[in-house]
């Protein structure tokens, strides 16, 4: 099987769409995070899906940026670096959540509960060390990067603009969580998840397989993909 730019870009689109689906799916009927839940099989499954989601999203976001690197300009580069860092940090946090926290949940449940409280924005009673900094960095880069990257995608006019606008708006909306305690905060994952699905589909559908396009030179050479509507 020959590997071409078109094929890699289409796979990046599928990765982004899959990440969006997982981001929404893992929120459905999500139990309260605490040390007791961290010892269950359901927790391990959900955490494994979150690890997969963040990895797929990083691949998808990279494909989106490379697809429109010229049109996105400096703002696109800044947005990609911040948003990509957000998913990279998120990946590390989810790995820690999947591998480390279940191991120490029975021996040091207070620490595990405090880590979960930090993730959910609840009051913390103890010291969790650098996990606080890591979670803060994850939140800042993910939300800030989503806003800047979404604006850059919207301005580039290459991928679906409604999805780019939804990514930016969804990132901003999440900042209002502390002002809306009566609303389930997991609902705020839906706009970002839908945005990733839309952008991923736009990235995938805007490129036809290389074999169906007229190319000059050798097979698999770079082609000019169609713009998404």
C-alpha positions in Angstrom: 0.0 0.0 0.0 1.4 3.3 -1.0 1.4 6.1 1.5 0.5 9.5 0.2 -0.3 12.9 1.7 -3.9 12.5 0.7 -4.3 9.2 2.5 -2.6 10.5 5.7 -4.8 13.6 5.7 -7.9 11.5 5.3 -6.8 9.3 8.2 -6.2 12.4 10.3 -9.8 13.4 9.5 -11.1 10.1 10.6 -9.0 10.3 13.8 -10.5 13.7 14.6 -14.1 12.5 14.1 -13.5 9.4 16.2 -12.0 11.6 18.9 -15.1 13.7 18.9 -17.4 10.7 19.2 -15.3 9.3 22.1 -15.2 12.7 23.8 -19.0 12.8 23.9 -19.4 9.1 24.5 -17.3 8.9 27.7 -19.4 11.6 29.2 -22.7 9.7 29.0 -23.9 8.5 32.4 -20.4 9.2 33.9 -20.4 8.4 37.6 -19.0 10.7 40.2 -15.2 10.6 40.3 -13.8 9.4 43.6 -11.3 6.9 45.0 -13.9 4.1 45.2 -14.9 4.5 41.5 -11.2 4.5 40.5 -11.0 0.8 41.5 -13.7 -0.4 39.2 -13.6 -1.9 35.8 -15.9 0.8 34.4 -13.3 3.4 35.5 -10.5 1.6 33.7 -12.5 1.3 30.5 -13.5 5.0 30.5 -10.0 6.1 31.2 -8.6 3.9 28.5 -11.1 5.5 26.0 -10.0 8.9 27.2 -6.4 8.1 26.6 -7.3 6.9 23.1 -9.5 10.0 22.5 -6.7 12.4 23.4 -4.2 10.6 21.1 -6.6 10.5 18.2 -7.5 14.2 18.7 -3.8 15.1 18.6 -3.4 13.3 15.3 -6.5 14.9 13.9 -5.6 18.5 15.0 -2.2 18.0 13.4 -3.8 16.9 10.1 -6.1 20.0 10.2 -3.2 22.3 10.6 -1.1 20.8 7.9 -4.0 20.8 5.5 -4.2 24.6 5.7 -0.8 25.7 7.0 -0.6 28.5 4.4 -4.1 29.8 4.8 -4.1 29.6 8.6 -1.0 31.8 8.9 0.7 32.8 12.2 -2.6 32.6 14.2 -3.0 29.1 13.0 0.5 28.1 14.0 0.0 29.6 17.5 -3.5 28.0 17.9 -2.1 24.6 16.8 0.8 24.7 19.2 -1.4 25.6 22.1 -4.2 23.2 21.2 -1.8 20.4 20.4 0.0 21.0 23.7 -3.4 20.8 25.4 -4.1 17.4 24.0 -0.6 16.2 24.7 -0.9 17.3 28.4 -4.4 15.8 28.5 -3.0 12.5 27.2 -0.4 12.5 30.0 -3.1 13.3 32.6 -5.4 10.5 31.4 -2.5 8.0 31.4 -1.8 8.9 35.0 -5.5 8.6 35.7 -5.6 5.1 34.1 -2.3 3.7 35.5 -1.4 5.5 38.7 -4.6 6.5 40.5 -6.3 3.1 40.6 -3.1 1.7 42.1 -3.0 4.1 45.1 -6.8 4.6 45.4 -7.1 2.1 48.3 -4.0 3.2 50.2 -4.3 7.0 49.8 -7.9 7.6 48.9 -7.7 11.2 50.1 -5.0 12.1 47.6 -7.0 10.5 44.8 -10.1 12.3 45.8 -8.2 15.6 45.8 -6.9 15.0 42.3 -10.4 14.3 41.0 -11.6 17.4 42.8 -9.0 19.5 41.0 -10.0 18.0 37.7 -13.7 18.8 38.3 -13.0 22.2 39.7 -14.2 21.3 43.3 -12.6 22.4 46.5 -9.4 20.5 47.5 -8.6 19.7 51.1 -5.0 18.5 50.7 -1.8 19.0 48.7 -1.6 17.1 45.4 1.8 18.5 44.4 2.5 19.1 40.8 -0.7 17.4 39.7 -2.4 20.7 40.3 0.0 22.5 37.9 -0.4 19.7 35.3 -4.2 19.9 35.5 -4.1 23.7 35.3 -1.8 23.6 32.3 -4.2 21.1 30.7 -7.2 23.3 31.1 -5.5 26.5 30.0 -3.9 25.0 26.9 -7.0 23.0 25.9 -9.5 25.8 26.2 -7.2 28.6 25.1 -5.9 26.5 22.2 -9.5 25.5 21.2 -10.5 29.2 21.0 -7.4 30.4 19.0 -7.3 27.3 16.7 -11.0 27.6 16.1 -10.7 31.2 15.1 -7.8 30.4 12.8 -9.7 27.6 11.1 -12.7 29.8 10.6 -10.6 32.5 9.0 -8.7 30.1 6.8 -12.0 29.0 5.1 -10.7 25.6 4.2 -12.6 23.2 6.5 -16.2 23.5 7.7 -16.6 27.0 9.1 -19.6 26.1 11.3 -17.5 23.5 13.0 -14.5 25.9 13.5 -16.9 28.4 15.0 -18.4 25.8 17.3 -14.9 24.8 18.5 -14.1 28.4 19.4 -17.5 29.0 21.0 -17.5 25.7 22.9 -14.1 26.5 24.4 -15.3 29.9 25.5 -18.5 28.5 26.9 -16.6 26.1 29.2 -15.1 29.1 30.9 -18.5 29.9 32.3 -18.8 26.6 34.2 -18.2 28.2 37.7 -21.1 30.6 37.1 -23.5 27.7 36.2 -23.3 25.2 39.1 -26.8 23.9 38.4 -25.8 22.6 34.9 -24.0 19.3 34.5 -20.5 20.4 33.4 -20.1 17.3 31.2 -22.6 18.7 28.8 -20.0 21.3 27.8 -18.0 18.5 26.1 -20.8 18.1 23.5 -20.1 21.3 21.5 -16.3 20.5 21.3 -17.0 16.9 20.5 -19.4 17.9 17.7 -16.9 20.4 16.4 -14.2 17.7 16.2 -16.6 15.4 14.3 -17.5 18.2 11.9 -13.9 19.2 11.3 -12.8 15.7 11.0 -15.5 14.8 8.4 -14.7 18.0 6.5 -11.0 17.1 6.4 -11.8 13.6 5.3 -14.5 14.4 2.7 -12.7 17.3 1.2 -10.1 15.0 -0.1 -10.8 12.3 -2.7 -8.6 9.2 -2.9 -5.4 10.0 -4.9 -6.2 7.3 -7.5 -9.4 9.2 -8.6 -7.5 12.5 -9.1 -5.5 13.5 -12.1 -1.9 13.8 -11.0 1.3 14.8 -12.8 4.5 12.9 -12.3 4.8 9.8 -10.1 1.8 8.3 -8.2 1.3 9.6 -4.8 2.7 13.1 -5.5 1.1 16.0 -3.7 -2.2 17.1 -5.1 -4.4 20.1 -4.5 -7.4 18.8 -2.5 -10.9 20.2 -2.9 -12.1 22.8 -0.4 -14.7 21.7 2.1 -18.0 23.5 1.7 
